[in-house]
Amino acid sequence: MITIELAQAINEDRKRVFGSYAFAPDMVAHVLRIRAELEQAVNADMRGIS
């Protein structure tokens, strides 16, 4: 799984390539959204097990 630090580094590289933050995909927000979805799925599974 991609780490927050790696996502930040990727996003910084993309900002340099595109020259503007407005055009760089926000990888950190994307990773945090995926992480939240995974945590919800795991929590739902754990409730189903217990």
SETOR-226444 format. One line per 5 residues: for each residue z negated, x, y negated of C-alpha. Coordinates in pm, 1 decimal, padded with zeros to 6 digits, m for minus. Layout:
<pts>
Z X Y ~ ...
</pts>
This chain:
<pts>
00000.0 00000.0 00000.0 ~ 00083.1 00123.5 m00349.3 ~ m00218.6 00233.0 m00551.6 ~ m00292.9 00138.0 m00910.6 ~ m00263.3 00503.6 m01017.8
00078.7 00535.5 m00855.2 ~ 00195.2 00211.8 m01015.9 ~ 00082.5 00341.0 m01356.4 ~ 00268.7 00668.9 m01303.1 ~ 00585.7 00484.6 m01197.6
00559.4 00260.6 m01501.9 ~ 00518.0 00561.1 m01734.4 ~ 00830.5 00719.8 m01584.5 ~ 01026.2 00398.9 m01634.3 ~ 00909.0 00376.7 m01996.0
01048.6 00728.2 m02053.1 ~ 01379.1 00645.1 m01882.8 ~ 01432.7 00316.9 m02065.2 ~ 01290.0 00445.6 m02392.9 ~ 01098.9 00125.6 m02454.1
00808.5 m00043.4 m02285.6 ~ 00976.2 m00380.9 m02345.0 ~ 01243.9 m00295.1 m02087.8 ~ 01018.3 m00125.3 m01832.6 ~ 00894.1 m00346.5 m01549.4
00517.8 m00376.4 m01561.8 ~ 00435.7 m00230.6 m01221.6 ~ 00059.6 m00237.2 m01271.8 ~ 00054.9 m00611.5 m01337.0 ~ 00282.6 m00664.3 m01037.3
00057.2 m00459.2 m00807.9 ~ m00254.4 m00640.0 m00931.3 ~ m00088.0 m00976.8 m00869.7 ~ 00007.9 m00877.1 m00513.6 ~ m00343.6 m00742.7 m00453.4
m00499.2 m01070.9 m00570.5 ~ m00266.7 m01268.7 m00343.0 ~ m00356.8 m01047.3 m00047.0 ~ m00729.1 m01080.1 m00119.0 ~ m00695.1 m01459.5 m00130.8
m00508.9 m01458.8 00201.2 ~ m00769.0 m01233.7 00364.8 ~ m01055.2 m01445.0 00230.7 ~ m00888.0 m01761.9 00360.2 ~ m00841.7 m01599.7 00701.9
m01204.6 m01485.2 00709.5 ~ m01326.0 m01836.4 00628.1 ~ m01112.3 m01967.4 00912.7 ~ m01265.5 m01717.9 01157.2 ~ m01630.3 m01784.3 01075.7
</pts>
